[in-house]
């Protein structure tokens, strides 16, 4: 993307002086030795800066567009997995040369906030609660506690089965 015509030799020297990993200009000797009128050199460098700034804006906009497309695509995948999960028998496996549908077991902690609050749990078992700006449940810790036989009113382990498409 070029908004301005810039002396080609100057652009080549500027590009050659840039470290591709950091974007920093490492050597200006070739630029300084270039035999161009000082005012023209300054003008061309200013235009080059404006071209780079325009490119930066364009890249940021393109990144937003790509991020939106990624999010939309991810949502489609999740919706279709849920559709398959709802329309197949739990555990039903299907294989084809192009795909394989299987199931994966998982479990998570479900907390009934009407029966259990993070503050109350912190008072009883502080290791199962984290404090950031407020008290938060440590679901990994709670899950381990419940698996080891601990009991918490208002908290339990929910076992799930999720469809996997490969």
N, C-alpha and C positions, 0 to 999 in steps of 0.2 A: 504494500500500500504506500503510494507516494503522492503526497499532496503537492510537492514542489519538485521542479527539476533542479538537480544539484550536480555540480561538476563530478563526472564519473570517476576521475582519478582521485579526487578528495574522498569520495565515498569508499573506494577500494582501500585507501590508506586508513580511513576510520575503521572499517570492518576488520582489517588486518591487525589493528592495534588493540582490538577488544578481546579480552579473555572470554571464551565461549561459556565457561562454567560460572563465572561471577558477573560478567557484564561490565567489568571495570576496564578502562582504557589503561593499558600497561606501558605503552611507549608512544610518545608524541613526536619523536625526532623526525620520522618520515613525513608527518603532517606539517611540521614546521619547515622542513626543507623543500616542500612543494612550492614551486615558483608560480604563485598566483598572487594577484594584488591583495593586500591585507584586507581591504573592505569587502572584496568579493569572498575571500576565505571566511571572514566572520559571518557574512550574510549566508553563505552556504552551510556553515556549521549550525547557525540558528535555524535554518530551514530543515536541516537534518534532524535537529532536536524536535522540531514540530512534527516531522514525519514519524519519529519514534514514539512521541506522545500519542499521536493518532493511532498508531499500531497498538500501543498498550490499551487504549480504550476499546479498540476493535476486538482485541484478544480477550479482554475482560467480558465484553458482551457475548462473545462466542462461547466463553467458558460458562456463563450463566445459561445460555441456550443449551449447551451440552449437558450441564447439570440437570436442567429441567427434563431433557429427554431421558437421561439416566433414571431420574426419579419416576417418570411416567412408565418407562419400561419395567422398572422394579415392581411398581404397583400392579402392572398387568400380570407379571409372573406370579406374584403373591395371590392375586384374585383367582387366576387359573389353577394354582395349586389348591386353594381352598375349594374351588369348584370340583376338582377331582376328588378331594378328600370327602366332600359331601355326597358325591355320586358313586363312590366305590365302597365296597364292603371293607371295613377296617381290617387291615392286614392282607387284603387281596393284592397279589403280585401279578404284574403283567410284563412280559418281555417281548421285544420286537427287535429286529436288527438295528433300528434307528434309536430306540429308547428302552429304558427299563424303569418301571415304576415299582418302588418298594416302600417300606414304612420304617420310621425311626421312632423309637420310644424316647420320651423326654419327661421331665418332671419340673415343676416350678412351685414356688411358695405362694399361696393365696392368703391374704390377710384381710380379715373382716375388721375394718377400721372402727366399727361401732362397738366391737368387743375388746379391741386391743389398740392402744396408742403407743407410739414410739417412746413417749415420755414415761409411761407406766412400765414398759418393758425395760427401759434404761434403769429405772429405779430397782427392778427385780433382777435383771440379768444384763448388766451394762455391756458385755461383750457382743451382744446381738444388735446393738444400735450404734450408728455413727452420728457424729455431730458435725455439721458443716455450718450452715446459717441457722439451721433448726435440726431437730432430731430426725434421723432417717433410719428406717429398718435396714439391717444388714441381712438381706435375703439369703446370701450364701451361708452365713453363720446360722441363721434360723433353720435353714434346710438341714445342715449338719446336726444341729441340736435335736431337731425332730427325728431325724434318721437314727440317732443314737438312743432314742426312746424318750426324750424330753417331751413334755406336754406344755402347750400354750393355748389357752382359750382364745379363739379368734384367729388362729393361724393353723394352716395345714398344708400338706403337700398334695398337689394336683398332678396326677399322671396323665400324660397326653400321648397321642400317637399322631405323627405328622407324615404326610406323603412326601416322598423324595422322587424326583424325576431326574434321571441321568441320561 
